[in-house]
Amino acid sequence: MSELARVCAPGGHVIVVTWCHRVLRPGESLTPDEAALLDRICEAYYLPAWCSVADYQKLFGETVRRAGGDGGRAKHDRYVCNAEEL
């Protein structure tokens, strides 16, 4: 995420297209069936571990804060879509 924020032009947009699992409530985990299914998909397509849209939003927000704010470089409070819009 830090590289995405670094190369984004002032006023530019970062679009992340990826597979995500459902958003989990605090302390909640995927069910064993969900985890097993996602593990099978990862093995078949050589994918890294899964996360949710909320996880990506949090990662990007943390990256922007670590960089000392967005400095006009990245609009991190708006997203093209979220899980509910799919």
N, CA, C and O atoms as CSV, one atom per row, in Angstrom:
chain,resi,resn,atom,element,x,y,z
A,1,MET,N,N,0.809,-1.185,0.000
A,1,MET,CA,C,0.000,0.000,0.000
A,1,MET,C,C,0.860,1.261,0.000
A,1,MET,O,O,0.491,2.261,-0.616
A,2,SER,N,N,1.995,1.222,0.681
A,2,SER,CA,C,2.822,2.422,0.728
A,2,SER,C,C,3.328,2.794,-0.667
A,2,SER,O,O,3.449,3.977,-0.986
A,3,GLU,N,N,3.622,1.798,-1.492
A,3,GLU,CA,C,4.075,2.089,-2.854
A,3,GLU,C,C,2.934,2.672,-3.683
A,3,GLU,O,O,3.164,3.567,-4.496
A,4,LEU,N,N,1.719,2.185,-3.496
A,4,LEU,CA,C,0.564,2.756,-4.197
A,4,LEU,C,C,0.383,4.218,-3.813
A,4,LEU,O,O,0.169,5.067,-4.678
A,5,ALA,N,N,0.467,4.511,-2.531
A,5,ALA,CA,C,0.320,5.898,-2.080
A,5,ALA,C,C,1.464,6.766,-2.597
A,5,ALA,O,O,1.260,7.933,-2.932
A,6,ARG,N,N,2.663,6.198,-2.660
A,6,ARG,CA,C,3.826,6.974,-3.088
A,6,ARG,C,C,3.732,7.384,-4.552
A,6,ARG,O,O,4.083,8.514,-4.895
A,7,VAL,N,N,3.270,6.497,-5.416
A,7,VAL,CA,C,3.282,6.786,-6.851
A,7,VAL,C,C,2.005,7.458,-7.351
A,7,VAL,O,O,1.937,7.869,-8.509
A,8,CYS,N,N,1.001,7.571,-6.495
A,8,CYS,CA,C,-0.248,8.206,-6.907
A,8,CYS,C,C,-0.019,9.705,-7.102
A,8,CYS,O,O,0.476,10.382,-6.200
A,9,ALA,N,N,-0.374,10.214,-8.260
A,9,ALA,CA,C,-0.217,11.640,-8.559
A,9,ALA,C,C,-1.130,12.463,-7.655
A,9,ALA,O,O,-2.159,11.963,-7.201
A,10,PRO,N,N,-0.769,13.706,-7.390
A,10,PRO,CA,C,-1.649,14.567,-6.593
A,10,PRO,C,C,-3.052,14.604,-7.189
A,10,PRO,O,O,-3.230,14.855,-8.381
A,11,GLY,N,N,-4.035,14.351,-6.346
A,11,GLY,CA,C,-5.426,14.319,-6.805
A,11,GLY,C,C,-5.786,13.042,-7.542
A,11,GLY,O,O,-6.912,12.898,-8.018
A,12,GLY,N,N,-4.832,12.101,-7.642
A,12,GLY,CA,C,-5.063,10.851,-8.363
A,12,GLY,C,C,-5.882,9.856,-7.565
A,12,GLY,O,O,-6.250,10.106,-6.418
A,13,HIS,N,N,-6.155,8.744,-8.182
A,13,HIS,CA,C,-6.956,7.683,-7.573
A,13,HIS,C,C,-6.158,6.392,-7.574
A,13,HIS,O,O,-5.391,6.122,-8.499
A,14,VAL,N,N,-6.344,5.601,-6.535
A,14,VAL,CA,C,-5.787,4.259,-6.468
A,14,VAL,C,C,-6.961,3.302,-6.521
A,14,VAL,O,O,-7.886,3.397,-5.715
A,15,ILE,N,N,-6.923,2.383,-7.467
A,15,ILE,CA,C,-7.977,1.383,-7.605
A,15,ILE,C,C,-7.348,0.025,-7.351
A,15,ILE,O,O,-6.376,-0.354,-8.005
A,16,VAL,N,N,-7.907,-0.698,-6.400
A,16,VAL,CA,C,-7.417,-2.035,-6.073
A,16,VAL,C,C,-8.485,-3.022,-6.523
A,16,VAL,O,O,-9.638,-2.937,-6.101
A,17,VAL,N,N,-8.099,-3.945,-7.371
A,17,VAL,CA,C,-9.001,-4.992,-7.845
A,17,VAL,C,C,-8.447,-6.311,-7.337
A,17,VAL,O,O,-7.350,-6.723,-7.714
A,18,THR,N,N,-9.209,-6.965,-6.484
A,18,THR,CA,C,-8.740,-8.209,-5.888
A,18,THR,C,C,-9.924,-9.027,-5.410
A,18,THR,O,O,-11.051,-8.538,-5.341
A,19,TRP,N,N,-9.652,-10.263,-5.086
A,19,TRP,CA,C,-10.666,-11.116,-4.487
A,19,TRP,C,C,-10.622,-10.893,-2.989
A,19,TRP,O,O,-9.542,-10.840,-2.402
A,20,CYS,N,N,-11.775,-10.761,-2.367
A,20,CYS,CA,C,-11.850,-10.537,-0.927
A,20,CYS,C,C,-12.872,-11.483,-0.311
A,20,CYS,O,O,-13.810,-11.926,-0.975
A,21,HIS,N,N,-12.674,-11.784,0.972
A,21,HIS,CA,C,-13.711,-12.521,1.692
A,21,HIS,C,C,-14.640,-11.521,2.359
A,21,HIS,O,O,-14.398,-10.314,2.328
A,22,ARG,N,N,-15.687,-12.026,2.951
A,22,ARG,CA,C,-16.678,-11.141,3.579
A,22,ARG,C,C,-16.057,-10.362,4.731
A,22,ARG,O,O,-15.048,-10.777,5.301
A,23,VAL,N,N,-16.664,-9.238,5.066
A,23,VAL,CA,C,-16.194,-8.420,6.183
A,23,VAL,C,C,-16.558,-9.139,7.476
A,23,VAL,O,O,-17.695,-9.572,7.662
A,24,LEU,N,N,-15.579,-9.260,8.361
A,24,LEU,CA,C,-15.781,-9.952,9.633
A,24,LEU,C,C,-16.004,-8.945,10.754
A,24,LEU,O,O,-15.395,-7.875,10.774
A,25,ARG,N,N,-16.881,-9.298,11.683
A,25,ARG,CA,C,-17.072,-8.464,12.878
A,25,ARG,C,C,-15.848,-8.615,13.777
A,25,ARG,O,O,-15.131,-9.610,13.669
A,26,PRO,N,N,-15.592,-7.649,14.662
A,26,PRO,CA,C,-14.450,-7.764,15.577
A,26,PRO,C,C,-14.475,-9.095,16.324
A,26,PRO,O,O,-15.495,-9.462,16.908
A,27,GLY,N,N,-13.371,-9.807,16.307
A,27,GLY,CA,C,-13.259,-11.099,16.976
A,27,GLY,C,C,-13.807,-12.273,16.193
A,27,GLY,O,O,-13.635,-13.420,16.607
A,28,GLU,N,N,-14.464,-12.017,15.070
A,28,GLU,CA,C,-15.047,-13.079,14.256
A,28,GLU,C,C,-14.004,-13.645,13.302
A,28,GLU,O,O,-13.116,-12.927,12.842
A,29,SER,N,N,-14.116,-14.924,13.010
A,29,SER,CA,C,-13.252,-15.585,12.033
A,29,SER,C,C,-14.108,-16.198,10.944
A,29,SER,O,O,-15.320,-16.347,11.095
A,30,LEU,N,N,-13.463,-16.549,9.849
A,30,LEU,CA,C,-14.172,-17.309,8.823
A,30,LEU,C,C,-14.588,-18.646,9.410
A,30,LEU,O,O,-13.926,-19.174,10.304
A,31,THR,N,N,-15.689,-19.193,8.904
A,31,THR,CA,C,-16.089,-20.529,9.355
A,31,THR,C,C,-15.081,-21.539,8.803
A,31,THR,O,O,-14.390,-21.242,7.828
A,32,PRO,N,N,-14.986,-22.720,9.404
A,32,PRO,CA,C,-14.075,-23.740,8.875
A,32,PRO,C,C,-14.346,-24.063,7.402
A,32,PRO,O,O,-13.408,-24.270,6.631
A,33,ASP,N,N,-15.626,-24.105,7.008
A,33,ASP,CA,C,-15.959,-24.368,5.601
A,33,ASP,C,C,-15.480,-23.241,4.694
A,33,ASP,O,O,-14.944,-23.496,3.616
A,34,GLU,N,N,-15.674,-21.980,5.131
A,34,GLU,CA,C,-15.203,-20.841,4.343
A,34,GLU,C,C,-13.683,-20.873,4.195
A,34,GLU,O,O,-13.153,-20.699,3.098
A,35,ALA,N,N,-12.994,-21.097,5.303
A,35,ALA,CA,C,-11.529,-21.127,5.281
A,35,ALA,C,C,-11.024,-22.246,4.369
A,35,ALA,O,O,-10.079,-22.048,3.606
A,36,ALA,N,N,-11.647,-23.411,4.448
A,36,ALA,CA,C,-11.235,-24.543,3.609
A,36,ALA,C,C,-11.440,-24.225,2.131
A,36,ALA,O,O,-10.576,-24.523,1.306
A,37,LEU,N,N,-12.580,-23.622,1.794
A,37,LEU,CA,C,-12.851,-23.266,0.401
A,37,LEU,C,C,-11.839,-22.242,-0.112
A,37,LEU,O,O,-11.299,-22.396,-1.207
A,38,LEU,N,N,-11.584,-21.206,0.674
A,38,LEU,CA,C,-10.625,-20.183,0.250
A,38,LEU,C,C,-9.214,-20.759,0.134
A,38,LEU,O,O,-8.462,-20.370,-0.759
A,39,ASP,N,N,-8.848,-21.680,1.027
A,39,ASP,CA,C,-7.542,-22.339,0.930
A,39,ASP,C,C,-7.430,-23.128,-0.374
A,39,ASP,O,O,-6.382,-23.115,-1.020
A,40,ARG,N,N,-8.496,-23.807,-0.755
A,40,ARG,CA,C,-8.475,-24.565,-2.018
A,40,ARG,C,C,-8.306,-23.631,-3.212
A,40,ARG,O,O,-7.563,-23.943,-4.143
A,41,ILE,N,N,-8.985,-22.497,-3.191
A,41,ILE,CA,C,-8.858,-21.518,-4.281
A,41,ILE,C,C,-7.425,-20.975,-4.326
A,41,ILE,O,O,-6.842,-20.851,-5.403
A,42,CYS,N,N,-6.861,-20.652,-3.159
A,42,CYS,CA,C,-5.486,-20.133,-3.097
A,42,CYS,C,C,-4.500,-21.138,-3.682
A,42,CYS,O,O,-3.602,-20.771,-4.439
A,43,GLU,N,N,-4.677,-22.396,-3.328
A,43,GLU,CA,C,-3.781,-23.440,-3.849
A,43,GLU,C,C,-3.923,-23.583,-5.362
A,43,GLU,O,O,-2.926,-23.745,-6.065
A,44,ALA,N,N,-5.135,-23.527,-5.858
A,44,ALA,CA,C,-5.375,-23.715,-7.293
A,44,ALA,C,C,-4.826,-22.561,-8.119
A,44,ALA,O,O,-4.336,-22.774,-9.228
A,45,TYR,N,N,-4.902,-21.340,-7.593
A,45,TYR,CA,C,-4.506,-20.168,-8.367
A,45,TYR,C,C,-3.254,-19.479,-7.826
A,45,TYR,O,O,-2.901,-18.391,-8.279
A,46,TYR,N,N,-2.583,-20.105,-6.863
A,46,TYR,CA,C,-1.351,-19.548,-6.285
A,46,TYR,C,C,-1.564,-18.131,-5.761
A,46,TYR,O,O,-0.798,-17.218,-6.069
A,47,LEU,N,N,-2.610,-17.966,-4.970
A,47,LEU,CA,C,-2.957,-16.658,-4.418
A,47,LEU,C,C,-2.406,-16.493,-3.008
A,47,LEU,O,O,-2.200,-17.483,-2.306
A,48,PRO,N,N,-2.164,-15.255,-2.586
A,48,PRO,CA,C,-1.779,-15.018,-1.184
A,48,PRO,C,C,-3.004,-15.146,-0.282
A,48,PRO,O,O,-4.104,-15.417,-0.765
A,49,ALA,N,N,-2.823,-14.956,1.000
A,49,ALA,CA,C,-3.929,-15.031,1.951
A,49,ALA,C,C,-5.012,-14.015,1.598
A,49,ALA,O,O,-4.731,-12.969,1.013
A,50,TRP,N,N,-6.238,-14.333,1.958
A,50,TRP,CA,C,-7.382,-13.476,1.672
A,50,TRP,C,C,-7.579,-12.449,2.768
A,50,TRP,O,O,-7.204,-12.672,3.919
A,51,CYS,N,N,-8.173,-11.317,2.402
A,51,CYS,CA,C,-8.633,-10.347,3.390
A,51,CYS,C,C,-9.915,-9.719,2.860
A,51,CYS,O,O,-10.329,-9.986,1.732
A,52,SER,N,N,-10.537,-8.884,3.681
A,52,SER,CA,C,-11.807,-8.267,3.289
A,52,SER,C,C,-11.585,-6.863,2.731
A,52,SER,O,O,-10.484,-6.318,2.818
A,53,VAL,N,N,-12.629,-6.288,2.163
A,53,VAL,CA,C,-12.571,-4.905,1.683
A,53,VAL,C,C,-12.219,-3.987,2.845
A,53,VAL,O,O,-11.424,-3.060,2.684
A,54,ALA,N,N,-12.806,-4.238,4.020
A,54,ALA,CA,C,-12.515,-3.414,5.199
A,54,ALA,C,C,-11.032,-3.487,5.569
A,54,ALA,O,O,-10.446,-2.495,6.003
A,55,ASP,N,N,-10.422,-4.677,5.394
A,55,ASP,CA,C,-8.986,-4.808,5.677
A,55,ASP,C,C,-8.166,-3.925,4.743
A,55,ASP,O,O,-7.223,-3.268,5.184
A,56,TYR,N,N,-8.516,-3.900,3.456
A,56,TYR,CA,C,-7.789,-3.038,2.513
A,56,TYR,C,C,-7.987,-1.566,2.855
A,56,TYR,O,O,-7.041,-0.782,2.775
A,57,GLN,N,N,-9.204,-1.180,3.234
A,57,GLN,CA,C,-9.467,0.203,3.621
A,57,GLN,C,C,-8.606,0.582,4.823
A,57,GLN,O,O,-8.020,1.664,4.855
A,58,LYS,N,N,-8.531,-0.309,5.808
A,58,LYS,CA,C,-7.719,-0.057,6.999
A,58,LYS,C,C,-6.240,0.047,6.632
A,58,LYS,O,O,-5.554,0.959,7.093
A,59,LEU,N,N,-5.742,-0.878,5.808
A,59,LEU,CA,C,-4.339,-0.847,5.398
A,59,LEU,C,C,-3.990,0.458,4.696
A,59,LEU,O,O,-2.953,1.062,4.972
A,60,PHE,N,N,-4.855,0.889,3.793
A,60,PHE,CA,C,-4.577,2.117,3.062
A,60,PHE,C,C,-4.625,3.329,3.986
A,60,PHE,O,O,-3.783,4.222,3.890
A,61,GLY,N,N,-5.617,3.360,4.887
A,61,GLY,CA,C,-5.707,4.464,5.840
A,61,GLY,C,C,-4.490,4.529,6.740
A,61,GLY,O,O,-3.990,5.617,7.023
A,62,GLU,N,N,-3.997,3.370,7.201
A,62,GLU,CA,C,-2.797,3.340,8.048
A,62,GLU,C,C,-1.577,3.816,7.269
A,62,GLU,O,O,-0.732,4.525,7.816
A,63,THR,N,N,-1.479,3.439,6.011
A,63,THR,CA,C,-0.349,3.856,5.177
A,63,THR,C,C,-0.341,5.369,5.017
A,63,THR,O,O,0.711,6.001,5.118
A,64,VAL,N,N,-1.501,5.947,4.771
A,64,VAL,CA,C,-1.599,7.397,4.593
A,64,VAL,C,C,-1.235,8.104,5.893
A,64,VAL,O,O,-0.520,9.106,5.871
A,65,ARG,N,N,-1.722,7.592,7.033
A,65,ARG,CA,C,-1.390,8.211,8.325
A,65,ARG,C,C,0.103,8.113,8.628
A,65,ARG,O,O,0.688,9.074,9.127
A,66,ARG,N,N,0.739,6.960,8.335
A,66,ARG,CA,C,2.175,6.802,8.569
A,66,ARG,C,C,2.979,7.776,7.727
A,66,ARG,O,O,4.054,8.222,8.128
A,67,ALA,N,N,2.447,8.103,6.553
A,67,ALA,CA,C,3.141,9.038,5.664
A,67,ALA,C,C,2.896,10.485,6.090
A,67,ALA,O,O,3.366,11.412,5.430
A,68,GLY,N,N,2.166,10.682,7.181
A,68,GLY,CA,C,1.928,12.042,7.667
A,68,GLY,C,C,0.757,12.716,6.991
A,68,GLY,O,O,0.789,13.925,6.758
A,69,GLY,N,N,-0.271,11.961,6.672
A,69,GLY,CA,C,-1.421,12.517,5.967
A,69,GLY,C,C,-1.241,12.309,4.480
A,69,GLY,O,O,-0.205,11.812,4.039
A,70,ASP,N,N,-2.224,12.679,3.721
A,70,ASP,CA,C,-2.125,12.416,2.289
A,70,ASP,C,C,-1.418,13.515,1.521
A,70,ASP,O,O,-1.073,13.316,0.356
A,71,GLY,N,N,-1.193,14.658,2.127
A,71,GLY,CA,C,-0.472,15.733,1.445
A,71,GLY,C,C,-1.080,16.083,0.097
A,71,GLY,O,O,-0.392,16.569,-0.800
A,72,GLY,N,N,-2.393,15.827,-0.039
A,72,GLY,CA,C,-3.048,16.092,-1.319
A,72,GLY,C,C,-2.764,15.035,-2.364
A,72,GLY,O,O,-3.148,15.196,-3.523
A,73,ARG,N,N,-2.090,13.943,-1.976
A,73,ARG,CA,C,-1.686,12.930,-2.943
A,73,ARG,C,C,-2.747,11.864,-3.164
A,73,ARG,O,O,-2.866,11.351,-4.277
A,74,ALA,N,N,-3.513,11.517,-2.156
A,74,ALA,CA,C,-4.418,10.380,-2.307
A,74,ALA,C,C,-5.747,10.660,-1.624
A,74,ALA,O,O,-5.779,11.167,-0.503
A,75,LYS,N,N,-6.815,10.339,-2.281
A,75,LYS,CA,C,-8.146,10.487,-1.707
A,75,LYS,C,C,-8.509,9.137,-1.108
A,75,LYS,O,O,-8.993,8.258,-1.822
A,76,HIS,N,N,-8.284,8.957,0.189
A,76,HIS,CA,C,-8.459,7.658,0.806
A,76,HIS,C,C,-9.794,7.494,1.518
A,76,HIS,O,O,-10.045,6.438,2.100
A,77,ASP,N,N,-10.647,8.493,1.493
A,77,ASP,CA,C,-11.910,8.385,2.211
A,77,ASP,C,C,-13.071,8.003,1.288
A,77,ASP,O,O,-14.216,7.932,1.737
A,78,ARG,N,N,-12.790,7.758,0.015
A,78,ARG,CA,C,-13.828,7.340,-0.933
A,78,ARG,C,C,-13.360,6.098,-1.657
A,78,ARG,O,O,-12.174,5.956,-1.956
A,79,TYR,N,N,-14.276,5.206,-1.937
A,79,TYR,CA,C,-13.937,3.958,-2.606
A,79,TYR,C,C,-14.868,3.774,-3.791
A,79,TYR,O,O,-16.034,4.169,-3.748
A,80,VAL,N,N,-14.349,3.179,-4.833
A,80,VAL,CA,C,-15.133,2.976,-6.044
A,80,VAL,C,C,-16.331,2.100,-5.753
A,80,VAL,O,O,-17.431,2.376,-6.232
A,81,CYS,N,N,-16.136,1.058,-4.981
A,81,CYS,CA,C,-17.253,0.196,-4.598
A,81,CYS,C,C,-16.892,-0.484,-3.293
A,81,CYS,O,O,-15.740,-0.442,-2.861
A,82,ASN,N,N,-17.855,-1.097,-2.680
A,82,ASN,CA,C,-17.602,-1.895,-1.492
A,82,ASN,C,C,-18.355,-3.198,-1.652
A,82,ASN,O,O,-19.063,-3.395,-2.639
A,83,ALA,N,N,-18.207,-4.076,-0.698
A,83,ALA,CA,C,-18.802,-5.414,-0.797
A,83,ALA,C,C,-20.309,-5.359,-1.024
A,83,ALA,O,O,-20.857,-6.202,-1.734
A,84,GLU,N,N,-20.984,-4.376,-0.429
A,84,GLU,CA,C,-22.434,-4.298,-0.574
A,84,GLU,C,C,-22.861,-3.909,-1.984
A,84,GLU,O,O,-23.991,-4.191,-2.384
A,85,GLU,N,N,-21.978,-3.265,-2.741
A,85,GLU,CA,C,-22.327,-2.813,-4.091
A,85,GLU,C,C,-22.110,-3.885,-5.155
A,85,GLU,O,O,-22.532,-3.722,-6.300
A,86,LEU,N,N,-21.454,-4.980,-4.779
A,86,LEU,CA,C,-21.151,-6.027,-5.776
A,86,LEU,C,C,-22.341,-6.887,-6.065
A,86,LEU,O,O,-22.254,-7.809,-6.876
